[in-house]
Amino acid sequence: MRFPTLSVSGIDGRSLTLPRDFSGRHNIVIVAFAREQLAQMTSWHLALDEMRDSLNGVAVYQLFVVPLLPYWYQVAQDVLLRRMVSAQPGISTFAVRTDLNEFNRALDIPTVASMYTLLVSAEGEVLWRSQGPCDTTRYVSLKRSIRKVEPSSVTAVR
């Protein structure tokens, strides 16, 4: 499975095209669809800090995926996102405005009721994925997947 091509805008004003602009050999992408999922996203931060410090080539991205809306709604969303999410050292946070059905289909995401964590190669291949907050099982599985990157398979942990 390949990560879809997306134009994203960061809370710091940067714009990127993903997966082309992923900076790591191992890119951990946290995907959320609603403000209520912020606590689930935050549950990953400590574990991801440890992985970034102990493993080579790890980059971390937070994506808030929202539907395409008229320009003024997008401006309001950007303001809310900047207020809602404080900058986390080493974690790049972006708003993604896209067709939700197309995005979810590309990544085989069955519901927007939960957040997802993905491991994506520098080439854009999704190597691992999980639904929900960080726990010991998900943490160990992700770390193991980073250590033994097998680009030909996707490992799912629920």
C-alpha positions as a Markdown table, in Angstrom:
| # | Residue | x | y | z |
|---|---|---|---|---|
| 1 | Met | 0.0 | 0.0 | 0.0 |
| 2 | Arg | 1.3 | 3.4 | -0.9 |
| 3 | Phe | 0.8 | 6.7 | 1.0 |
| 4 | Pro | -1.3 | 9.0 | -1.2 |
| 5 | Thr | 0.2 | 12.2 | -2.7 |
| 6 | Leu | -1.0 | 15.1 | -0.5 |
| 7 | Ser | -0.3 | 18.8 | -0.3 |
| 8 | Val | -0.1 | 19.8 | 3.3 |
| 9 | Ser | 0.3 | 23.1 | 5.2 |
| 10 | Gly | 2.1 | 23.2 | 8.6 |
| 11 | Ile | 1.1 | 25.0 | 11.7 |
| 12 | Asp | 4.6 | 26.7 | 11.3 |
| 13 | Gly | 3.6 | 28.0 | 7.8 |
| 14 | Arg | 5.6 | 25.4 | 5.8 |
| 15 | Ser | 4.0 | 23.6 | 2.9 |
| 16 | Leu | 5.0 | 20.1 | 1.8 |
| 17 | Thr | 4.0 | 17.5 | -0.7 |
| 18 | Leu | 3.9 | 14.0 | 0.9 |
| 19 | Pro | 5.2 | 11.4 | 0.5 |
| 20 | Arg | 7.9 | 13.1 | -1.7 |
| 21 | Asp | 9.0 | 15.5 | 1.1 |
| 22 | Phe | 9.1 | 13.0 | 4.0 |
| 23 | Ser | 12.5 | 13.6 | 5.6 |
| 24 | Gly | 13.2 | 10.3 | 7.3 |
| 25 | Arg | 14.1 | 6.8 | 6.2 |
| 26 | His | 11.3 | 5.7 | 8.6 |
| 27 | Asn | 8.4 | 8.2 | 8.7 |
| 28 | Ile | 5.9 | 7.8 | 11.5 |
| 29 | Val | 2.7 | 9.5 | 10.5 |
| 30 | Ile | -0.1 | 10.1 | 13.1 |
| 31 | Val | -3.4 | 10.7 | 11.4 |
| 32 | Ala | -6.4 | 12.3 | 13.1 |
| 33 | Phe | -9.8 | 13.4 | 11.9 |
| 34 | Ala | -11.3 | 15.2 | 14.9 |
| 35 | Arg | -10.3 | 17.4 | 17.8 |
| 36 | Glu | -11.5 | 14.7 | 20.1 |
| 37 | Gln | -8.6 | 12.5 | 18.9 |
| 38 | Leu | -6.0 | 14.9 | 20.2 |
| 39 | Ala | -5.5 | 12.9 | 23.4 |
| 40 | Gln | -5.0 | 9.7 | 21.4 |
| 41 | Met | -2.4 | 11.5 | 19.3 |
| 42 | Thr | -0.6 | 12.9 | 22.4 |
| 43 | Ser | -0.4 | 9.3 | 23.8 |
| 44 | Trp | 2.2 | 8.6 | 21.1 |
| 45 | His | 4.5 | 11.6 | 21.8 |
| 46 | Leu | 6.7 | 10.1 | 24.6 |
| 47 | Ala | 7.2 | 6.8 | 22.7 |
| 48 | Leu | 8.0 | 8.6 | 19.5 |
| 49 | Asp | 10.5 | 10.9 | 21.2 |
| 50 | Glu | 12.2 | 7.7 | 22.5 |
| 51 | Met | 12.2 | 6.1 | 19.0 |
| 52 | Arg | 13.5 | 9.3 | 17.4 |
| 53 | Asp | 16.4 | 9.4 | 19.9 |
| 54 | Ser | 17.3 | 5.7 | 19.8 |
| 55 | Leu | 16.7 | 4.7 | 16.1 |
| 56 | Asn | 18.4 | 6.3 | 13.1 |
| 57 | Gly | 16.4 | 7.9 | 10.3 |
| 58 | Val | 13.0 | 8.4 | 12.2 |
| 59 | Ala | 10.9 | 11.4 | 11.4 |
| 60 | Val | 7.5 | 12.1 | 12.9 |
| 61 | Tyr | 4.5 | 13.8 | 11.4 |
| 62 | Gln | 1.0 | 14.6 | 12.7 |
| 63 | Leu | -1.7 | 15.1 | 10.1 |
| 64 | Phe | -5.1 | 16.5 | 10.9 |
| 65 | Val | -7.2 | 15.4 | 7.9 |
| 66 | Val | -10.2 | 17.5 | 7.2 |
| 67 | Pro | -12.6 | 17.7 | 4.2 |
| 68 | Leu | -12.2 | 20.2 | 1.5 |
| 69 | Leu | -14.0 | 23.4 | 2.5 |
| 70 | Pro | -14.4 | 26.9 | 1.1 |
| 71 | Tyr | -11.4 | 29.2 | 1.7 |
| 72 | Trp | -12.8 | 31.1 | 4.8 |
| 73 | Tyr | -13.5 | 27.8 | 6.5 |
| 74 | Gln | -9.9 | 26.7 | 5.9 |
| 75 | Val | -8.6 | 30.0 | 7.4 |
| 76 | Ala | -10.8 | 29.4 | 10.5 |
| 77 | Gln | -9.5 | 25.7 | 10.7 |
| 78 | Asp | -5.9 | 26.9 | 10.6 |
| 79 | Val | -6.5 | 29.3 | 13.5 |
| 80 | Leu | -8.2 | 26.6 | 15.5 |
| 81 | Leu | -5.5 | 24.1 | 14.7 |
| 82 | Arg | -2.7 | 26.5 | 15.8 |
| 83 | Arg | -4.6 | 27.1 | 19.1 |
| 84 | Met | -5.4 | 23.4 | 19.7 |
| 85 | Val | -1.9 | 22.0 | 19.0 |
| 86 | Ser | 1.2 | 23.3 | 20.6 |
| 87 | Ala | 4.4 | 22.8 | 18.7 |
| 88 | Gln | 6.1 | 19.6 | 19.7 |
| 89 | Pro | 9.9 | 19.5 | 19.3 |
| 90 | Gly | 10.7 | 17.0 | 16.6 |
| 91 | Ile | 7.1 | 16.5 | 15.4 |
| 92 | Ser | 5.9 | 18.3 | 12.3 |
| 93 | Thr | 2.2 | 19.1 | 12.4 |
| 94 | Phe | 0.1 | 19.6 | 9.3 |
| 95 | Ala | -3.4 | 20.2 | 8.1 |
| 96 | Val | -4.5 | 18.1 | 5.2 |
| 97 | Arg | -7.5 | 19.2 | 3.1 |
| 98 | Thr | -8.6 | 16.4 | 0.9 |
| 99 | Asp | -11.4 | 14.1 | -0.1 |
| 100 | Leu | -11.9 | 12.0 | 3.0 |
| 101 | Asn | -13.3 | 9.0 | 1.1 |
| 102 | Glu | -10.4 | 9.0 | -1.3 |
| 103 | Phe | -7.8 | 9.4 | 1.5 |
| 104 | Asn | -9.4 | 6.6 | 3.6 |
| 105 | Arg | -9.7 | 4.3 | 0.6 |
| 106 | Ala | -6.0 | 4.8 | -0.3 |
| 107 | Leu | -4.9 | 3.9 | 3.2 |
| 108 | Asp | -7.6 | 1.3 | 3.9 |
| 109 | Ile | -8.9 | 3.3 | 6.8 |
| 110 | Pro | -12.4 | 2.0 | 7.7 |
| 111 | Thr | -13.5 | 4.8 | 10.0 |
| 112 | Val | -12.7 | 8.3 | 11.0 |
| 113 | Ala | -13.9 | 7.6 | 14.6 |
| 114 | Ser | -10.3 | 6.9 | 15.7 |
| 115 | Met | -6.8 | 8.1 | 14.9 |
| 116 | Tyr | -4.2 | 6.0 | 13.1 |
| 117 | Thr | -0.4 | 5.7 | 13.2 |
| 118 | Leu | 1.5 | 4.6 | 10.1 |
| 119 | Leu | 5.1 | 3.7 | 9.4 |
| 120 | Val | 5.9 | 5.0 | 5.9 |
| 121 | Ser | 9.2 | 4.4 | 4.0 |
| 122 | Ala | 11.0 | 7.3 | 2.3 |
| 123 | Glu | 9.5 | 5.9 | -1.0 |
| 124 | Gly | 6.0 | 6.3 | 0.4 |
| 125 | Glu | 5.2 | 2.6 | 1.1 |
| 126 | Val | 3.1 | 2.0 | 4.2 |
| 127 | Leu | 5.0 | -0.7 | 6.2 |
| 128 | Trp | 3.0 | -0.8 | 9.4 |
| 129 | Arg | -0.2 | 0.7 | 10.8 |
| 130 | Ser | -2.2 | 0.8 | 14.0 |
| 131 | Gln | -5.5 | 2.2 | 15.1 |
| 132 | Gly | -5.9 | 4.1 | 18.4 |
| 133 | Pro | -3.7 | 5.4 | 21.2 |
| 134 | Cys | -0.3 | 4.2 | 22.1 |
| 135 | Asp | 0.0 | 1.1 | 24.3 |
| 136 | Thr | 2.8 | -1.3 | 25.0 |
| 137 | Thr | 1.7 | -3.8 | 22.2 |
| 138 | Arg | 1.6 | -1.1 | 19.6 |
| 139 | Tyr | 4.8 | 0.6 | 20.7 |
| 140 | Val | 6.8 | -2.7 | 20.7 |
| 141 | Ser | 5.3 | -3.7 | 17.3 |
| 142 | Leu | 6.2 | -0.3 | 15.7 |
| 143 | Lys | 9.7 | -0.4 | 17.1 |
| 144 | Arg | 10.2 | -3.9 | 15.9 |
| 145 | Ser | 8.9 | -3.0 | 12.4 |
| 146 | Ile | 11.3 | -0.1 | 12.2 |
| 147 | Arg | 14.2 | -2.3 | 13.1 |
| 148 | Lys | 13.4 | -5.0 | 10.5 |
| 149 | Val | 11.9 | -3.0 | 7.7 |
| 150 | Glu | 10.2 | -5.4 | 5.3 |
| 151 | Pro | 8.9 | -3.2 | 2.4 |
| 152 | Ser | 6.9 | -6.1 | 0.9 |
| 153 | Ser | 4.4 | -6.3 | 3.7 |
| 154 | Val | 2.1 | -4.2 | 5.8 |
| 155 | Thr | 1.7 | -5.2 | 9.5 |
| 156 | Ala | -1.6 | -4.1 | 11.2 |
| 157 | Val | -2.1 | -3.9 | 14.9 |
| 158 | Arg | -5.5 | -3.2 | 16.3 |
